[in-house]
Amino acid sequence: MDASIKKIKIAVITGPTATGKTALAVELAKEFSGEIISVDSRQVYRGMDIGSGKDLAEYGDVPYHLIDIADPAVDTYNLFEFCSDAFAAIEDISCRGKLPILCGGTALYLNALLQSYHLPGGKLPERRTGEPRTRQNGTEPAFVPPFELDALVMGVYFPRKTVRARIEARLDARFDSGMIDEVKRLHDSGVPYEKLEFFGLEYREIARYLQNLCSFEEMRETLLNRIRQFAKRQDIFFRKMERENINIYWLNEGKEPDPRKLLRDFLANSALPEIGFKLSEHHNAPSYK
């Protein structure tokens, strides 16, 4: 490896939905003088707070980035913009002597950073049947990662049965917190139902409910099932990342192995322990059923 290439150390907290990633990231940010960069495709949008799980009250005095930077009525934030914005935020945080902590469960966005995706610009090529889609943005100049990332990736792990229960409890808590009113306010402020449906999950199903296309009970049941399916898709993507040589330390309930010790050793360039288990080799994780 070329020693002249700039590398920046970062910590990553990821995992399936409803596993408490934000709380852990905030704890680490407070202890290690960090700032949090959201890795979430919907938290970038203003007004999409409850449904996207921003949990801004948890941050306290911890600075955060890539939250509330886009208008859901007119913007369609994409992978190209995320990579550009995330690398800029990482460099800014590091240059100020702080630790960049990436937190979120949009696995494609995270993988794009960790795998240093190059995103060509210019005219989109013709799509031919049977050929893979080119990762490309037709209106922007090419994006090339400006530096390399030296990342400690930690995932919050719960058995699948526990994740399913946590998803349901969180969903009902969000309803109690006014999630339906949030979606109604977004629509009333100029976000069409079609755009709300584009944002998926909570916004899609509640938009259908507000259009009287289903009852509350039908909406809740459909949404619960779709969020659980989303968690499974996240799981599949994390397994893919492991197979592509992304090392993820899965933390049992966010506690074991101790994320603080892992991060302390990582920042000190000390030897890290072997990976306890991989989701892609789930027979090594007997509680994952």
TORNU-669975 format. One record per residue (C-alpha): residue in one letter; y, z, x. Coordinates in steps of 0.25 Angstrom, whole numbers, padded with zeros to 4 digits, always signed. Layout:
# TORNU-669975
AYZX
...
END
This chain:
# TORNU-669975
M+0000+0000+0000
D+0014-0004+0005
A+0020+0010+0009
S+0034+0003+0007
I+0032+0002-0008
K+0039+0013-0016
K+0031+0023-0024
I+0035+0033-0033
K+0026+0045-0038
I+0025+0047-0053
A+0017+0056-0062
V+0011+0051-0075
I+0007+0058-0087
T-0001+0050-0097
G-0012+0051-0107
P-0016+0048-0121
T-0006+0051-0133
A-0004+0065-0137
T-0009+0072-0125
G+0004+0079-0120
K+0009+0069-0109
T+0023+0072-0111
A+0022+0087-0110
L+0014+0086-0097
A+0024+0076-0091
V+0036+0085-0095
E+0029+0097-0088
L+0026+0090-0075
A+0041+0084-0075
K+0046+0098-0076
E+0037+0103-0065
F+0039+0091-0055
S+0053+0087-0058
G+0049+0074-0066
E+0055+0065-0076
I+0046+0058-0086
I+0045+0043-0089
S+0039+0040-0103
V+0027+0030-0103
D+0027+0028-0117
S+0030+0014-0124
R+0037+0021-0136
Q+0045+0032-0130
V+0055+0022-0125
Y+0060+0020-0139
R+0071+0029-0144
G+0068+0036-0158
M+0053+0035-0156
D+0052+0049-0152
I+0041+0056-0161
G+0032+0044-0162
S+0032+0041-0147
G+0030+0056-0143
K+0043+0057-0134
D+0042+0072-0135
L+0056+0073-0129
A+0057+0088-0132
E+0046+0090-0121
Y+0054+0084-0110
G+0065+0095-0109
D+0073+0092-0097
V+0063+0082-0091
P+0069+0069-0090
Y+0062+0057-0096
H+0062+0042-0095
L+0059+0030-0104
I+0060+0037-0117
D+0071+0032-0127
I+0075+0020-0120
A+0072+0009-0130
D+0077+0006-0144
P+0065+0004-0153
A+0073-0005-0163
V+0075-0016-0153
D+0068-0013-0140
T+0053-0016-0136
Y+0050-0008-0124
N+0039-0014-0115
L+0031-0012-0103
F+0040-0020-0094
E+0052-0011-0098
F+0044+0001-0096
C+0039-0002-0082
S+0053-0005-0078
D+0059+0007-0084
A+0048+0016-0079
F+0049+0012-0065
A+0064+0014-0065
A+0062+0028-0071
I+0052+0031-0061
E+0061+0027-0049
D+0073+0034-0055
I+0065+0047-0057
S+0059+0047-0043
C+0072+0043-0036
R+0078+0056-0042
G+0067+0064-0036
K+0060+0067-0049
L+0045+0064-0053
P+0043+0052-0063
I+0033+0057-0073
L+0027+0046-0082
C+0022+0051-0096
G+0016+0043-0107
G+0004+0036-0113
T+0008+0021-0114
A-0003+0018-0104
L+0002+0003-0102
Y+0015+0007-0098
L+0009+0018-0088
N-0001+0008-0083
A+0010-0002-0080
L+0017+0008-0071
L+0005+0013-0064
Q-0001-0001-0062
S+0013-0007-0057
Y+0013-0018-0068
H+0021-0030-0063
L+0027-0036-0076
P+0032-0051-0074
G+0044-0056-0081
G+0049-0070-0085
K+0043-0079-0095
L+0030-0074-0102
P+0018-0083-0099
E+0011-0090-0110
R+0000-0082-0115
R-0014-0088-0115
T-0026-0084-0123
G-0036-0076-0115
E-0026-0073-0104
P-0021-0059-0101
R-0007-0056-0106
T+0003-0055-0094
R+0011-0043-0092
Q+0025-0049-0093
N+0038-0047-0098
G+0045-0060-0102
T+0060-0056-0102
E+0061-0047-0090
P+0060-0049-0075
A+0047-0045-0068
F+0044-0030-0067
V+0038-0026-0054
P+0036-0011-0051
P+0047-0007-0041
F+0038+0004-0035
E+0024+0010-0035
L+0020+0022-0043
D+0012+0034-0037
A+0007+0040-0050
L+0000+0052-0054
V-0006+0049-0067
M-0010+0061-0076
G-0016+0059-0090
V-0016+0070-0101
Y-0031+0071-0106
F-0037+0076-0118
P-0050+0073-0124
R-0049+0062-0135
K-0052+0071-0146
T-0040+0080-0142
V-0031+0068-0141
R-0034+0064-0155
A-0031+0078-0160
R-0018+0078-0152
I-0014+0065-0158
E-0016+0069-0172
A-0008+0082-0170
R+0003+0075-0163
L+0004+0065-0173
D+0006+0075-0184
A+0016+0082-0176
R+0024+0069-0175
F+0024+0067-0190
D+0029+0082-0191
S+0040+0079-0181
G+0045+0067-0189
M+0039+0055-0184
I+0039+0047-0197
D+0054+0050-0198
E+0056+0045-0183
V+0049+0031-0187
K+0058+0030-0199
R+0071+0033-0191
L+0067+0022-0181
H+0065+0012-0193
D+0078+0016-0199
S+0085+0015-0186
G+0081+0000-0185
V+0067+0000-0179
P+0059-0009-0189
Y+0045-0006-0194
E+0039-0017-0186
K+0045-0011-0173
L+0040+0003-0176
E+0026-0003-0179
F+0027-0010-0165
F+0029+0004-0159
G+0015+0008-0164
L+0008+0021-0168
E+0017+0031-0174
Y+0028+0020-0176
R+0019+0010-0182
E+0012+0019-0192
I+0024+0026-0197
A+0031+0013-0199
R+0020+0009-0208
Y+0021+0022-0215
L+0036+0021-0217
Q+0034+0007-0223
N+0024+0013-0233
L+0012+0005-0227
C+0004+0018-0227
S+0004+0033-0231
F+0007+0044-0221
E-0008+0048-0221
E-0012+0034-0217
M-0001+0032-0207
R-0005+0045-0200
E-0019+0042-0200
T-0017+0028-0194
L-0007+0033-0184
L-0016+0044-0179
N-0028+0034-0177
R-0018+0025-0170
I-0013+0035-0160
R-0027+0039-0157
Q-0031+0025-0155
F-0019+0024-0146
A-0024+0036-0138
K-0037+0029-0136
R-0030+0016-0131
Q-0022+0025-0121
D-0035+0031-0116
I-0041+0017-0114
F-0028+0013-0106
F-0029+0025-0097
R-0044+0021-0094
K-0039+0007-0090
M-0029+0013-0081
E-0039+0022-0074
R-0048+0010-0072
E-0036+0003-0066
N-0035+0014-0056
I-0024+0023-0062
N-0028+0037-0059
I-0026+0046-0070
Y-0027+0061-0069
W-0032+0065-0083
L-0027+0080-0086
N-0035+0087-0096
E-0025+0092-0107
G-0015+0089-0097
K-0018+0100-0088
E-0030+0098-0079
P-0030+0093-0068
D-0016+0100-0067
P-0006+0089-0068
R+0004+0098-0060
K-0005+0099-0048
L-0008+0084-0049
L+0006+0080-0049
R+0010+0090-0038
D-0001+0085-0029
F+0003+0070-0032
L+0017+0073-0029
A+0013+0080-0016
N+0004+0068-0012
S-0008+0078-0012
A-0022+0073-0015
L-0025+0072-0030
P-0038+0076-0036
E-0048+0066-0041
I-0046+0061-0055
G-0054+0070-0064
F-0058+0060-0074
K-0055+0046-0079
L-0054+0042-0094
S-0060+0028-0089
E-0072+0037-0085
H-0072+0046-0097
H-0086+0051-0094
N-0079+0060-0083
A-0070+0066-0094
P-0080+0072-0104
S-0070+0078-0113
Y-0064+0064-0116
K-0072+0061-0129
END
